[in-house]
Amino acid sequence: MCGHFGYNIDMHILMTHEQADFDAIGALLGAALLHDHAAAVLPRRTNRNVRSFLTLYGAELPFIEARDLPAEPIETVTLVDTQSLITLRGAGKHTRVQIIDHHQVRPDLPPHWVVTTDRVGACTTLLVENLRDHNGALTTLQATLLLLGIYEDTGSLTYASTTPRDVRAAAFLLEQGASLRIAATYLNPPLSPEQRQVYDRLLASAETITLHGQKVILAFTEAEEASEEISSVAHKLRDLLDPDALLLLVKTIEGIRLVARSTTDRINVATLAAAMGGGGHERAAAALIHPEKLASEYPDQSPLEAARCKVKKLLPEIVHPSVTVKQIMSRRPTLLKPDTSAQDAALMMQRYGYEGYPVVQDGRVIGLLTRRAVDRALTHKLNLPASSLMDAGEIIIHPQDTLSALQSVMTESGWGQVPVVDPVSGAIVGIVTRTDLLKTLSDGESRLPGKINLAERLASVMPPARLGLLRLVAAVAHEQHMAVYIVGGFVRDLMLERPSYDFDIVVEGDAITLGRGLAQKYGGRVVTHSRFGTAKWWIGAVAKDLVSQLPETGKLNAADLPESLDLISARTEFYDYPTALPTVERSSIKLDLHRRDFTFNTLALRLDGRHYGDLYDYWGGLNDLHRGQVRVLHSLSFIDDPTRMLRAVRFEQRFGFQIEARTLQLMEEARGMLRQVTGERLRHEIDLIFSEEYPARALLRLEELGLLSAIHPALNWDGSRKSDLEIALHAPIEPVWGLNGSFGGHLNLRSGLAYIAWWIGLSDETCSLLTNRFRLSSAFFQALLAANALKKDLASLVGQLPSRVAARLDGIPAAALYSVFRSSTREEERDLVRRYVNEWRDLEPGINGDVLVERGLPPGPHYRSILTALRAAWLDGIIHNSEEEEAFYQQLLKTTPIIER
């Protein structure tokens, strides 16, 4: 069998680390199954439970001892679950070393080693994925050992480091016949008498260290007589003591062994082990400490005590503060007074969406009013005050409290919305909800403000002048004690490595004040909109002066600056009725982001002060980007703004994402609301779809979801016009067509051509209905009708005299001619239209109306007859020059009745 990683099979050795656990041996088996000509060498020492398994089943597994290796040069060594290579007979400078591991890559590895790593819970998972994809069936024993490998390092799929890939790999092994009964026997074996003695001594020495809200247990003992592995002892102690991290120091005959285990991302034991000369991954690591290395740093301490002091000294570097309430709360909470009526409270709940509001009297929390209590009162027609309906109590939390403290408060009180109170001033500074807590617990810390910094990525994609403009705005905002952010699509595209240069600035404060401050200091002019709290800083006229003041070095190009910069006060909004335009109020950045359409558009990049480059992800947008899914923020989002359904499809098709199941359900429930949306707003969304790279895909998806027929029953897309649509939107248009303008009514040329390409061939009545639905201009409607009529007639014109063709095509709007030309599949029809546009349309006889007047011919309807006949004669080749034209004209005078007006 040949594996996915592409190794040479000439004297190919497979190895793992000493004191191997089931993940190491499982990965070794996986590598052996992928490379059946390679020699899978067992380590000299394995964990006791692994040793027991191999004693019983080893004869049926493809492992050999190191002493059985042939005395030949080793071409390739593959290491699994380790990055350390021991000295081997037959290995030399020519030996290729390749690694398959799930630990962080060691910085000191030789540059010519080939490393394959991935962040999964168990190294065995990486090998199982390749077996699943390339090698077919497994025996029950093979599948069971591989399953033991995955279960060992994922805590039977319960550790936080477990990934969906680990679960899928385990499911595959169960399908292959892995025995859970055998796995259970070997995963949790009892301690040996020797291990029990070490266990008891470690337990007696255990010291609890609390740092940043994390509980770390450090234990140490001497066990120079011990020959058993310590990892099983660590498992038992961790299960008993349930710490956030367990650190064991055991002095053996080889040196002092450090065994480190963590149950949280906030404690990275790999960093500790690396500092002590070892390695591992964030949740499980180890090191063999040589006492002489600590002697100079701790000359008066015993080796074990010196190791203990060194570990305690390093703890602040590996234990990070736990998530606090301050990081997930919403600032500037809406509060109720005791006399707030049920009806007023219901209106607030409808506007802002929260399920409960604190009731405050004289600055002190006295209760919580929930939506359930309000609904129940109004059902019974009781418009009671909040003081009569609330859950009474002074339930609060402080900004620096941990999530576990918050969880306890919510569990004990039953409150789903807890006010956050400053412990010094007693002021209510925020509110934290059950949803905030659950999102943080489920999504992890990556979505918290400041956990990811994008300053370097921002600098790598932005032109220096624009980057300098951002820094300048951030500096002025910092001086004014305002937080400023870039939000939405810019940040989303930055994370997707599809950077754009267009951005707006959201200000947590007064954007108008910031705009005026910028203009006063750097010039330009500011246009404000007080109702929305927005300011537009026009800088085009001062760009050259401004660029010289930007806080960037090097050559800056003033042309890279935008004409203007929009500054927007952070706000929240609510809808008085479905499809209405929103009413806005000043708010925090968190609530400003919550009013947006989809989670991946809620990402914010902070710019001011020490927060420069920090990513703010309050609503899980980063996870949805990683998952490739379009997810709406709240259940009424499509009711508030039905055009978001069209936007969901547009984003789905642009990024190759999937609309997640709950969002699809909400779209199905709300699609009837599209009938109430104005034509102008619908047209705007369709125009945006036309501007996408693959508009036909989006239209097909709209059709599949029933959204087109929801806009109008006559609207559909069957895919047959895909090519015509793409040509209308993207094909170069030769100047001869004369298509330089628009269709009026804010309908640009390309969009108008796209609508014609889509609707050409429909009945005139349907075209009229759709034109009215989308509020398209009369110029567009006339072009559409003309294109429809010409498409029906065009075949009959083939073979006709040019004058007959021109008579039919004269007066048809250029857009209609172009659309019919592009949509026709018959070359003779296309050639006919092409010749008309290039040769016949602009052909005029030398004798025109002015000449007739000069010759004294009395005006009248005969003018048209004469001029039409002259043009037809030129078109049909009857006239070739001015002499023939004059003769033809004289003949016309004899046969044309002259009727004076």
Secondary structure, DSSP 8 states (H G I E B T S, - for coil): ---TT----TTEEEE--SSB-HHHHHHHHHHHHH-TTSEEE--S-B-HHHHHHHHHHGGGS-EE-GGGS-SS---EEEEES-------TT--TT-EEEEEESS---TTS-TTSEEEE---S-HHHHHHHHHHHHT----HHHHHHHHHHHHHHHTTTTSTT--HHHHHHHHHHHHTT--HHHHHHHHS----HHHHHHHHHHHHH-EEEEETTEEEEEEEEE-TT--S-SHHHHHHHHHHH--SEEEEEEEETTEEEEEEEESSTTB-HHHHHHHTT-EE-SSEEEEEE-THHHHTTSTTS-HHHHHHHHHHHHHHHHB----BHHHH-EES---B-TT-BHHHHHHHHHHH--SEEEEEETTEEEEEEEHHHHHHHHHTT---BHHHHSEES---B-TT-BHHHHHHHHHHH--SEEEEE-TTT--EEEEEEHHHHHHHHHH-GGGSTTSSB-HHHHHHHS-HHHHHHHHHHHHHHHHTT-EEEEETHHHHHHHTT---S---EEEES-HHHHHHHHHHHH--EEEEETTTTEEEEE-GGGHHHHHTTSS--S---GGGS-SEEEEEE-EEEE-SSTT---EEEE--HHHHHHTSSBGGG--EEE-SGGGTTBEE-SSSHHHHHHHTEE-BSSTTHHHH-THHHHHHHHHHHHHT-EE-HHHHHHHHHHGGGGGGS-HHHHHHHHHHHHTSS-HHHHHHHHHHTTHHHHH-TT----STTHHHHHHHHHS---GGG---S--BTTB-HHHHHHHHHHHTTS-HHHHHHHHHHTT--HHHHHHHHHHHHHHHHHHHHTTS-HHHHHHHHTT--HHHHHHHHHH---HHHHHHHHHIIIIITT---SS-HHHHHHTT---STHHHHHHHHHHHHHHTTS--SHHHHHHHHHHHHHHS-----
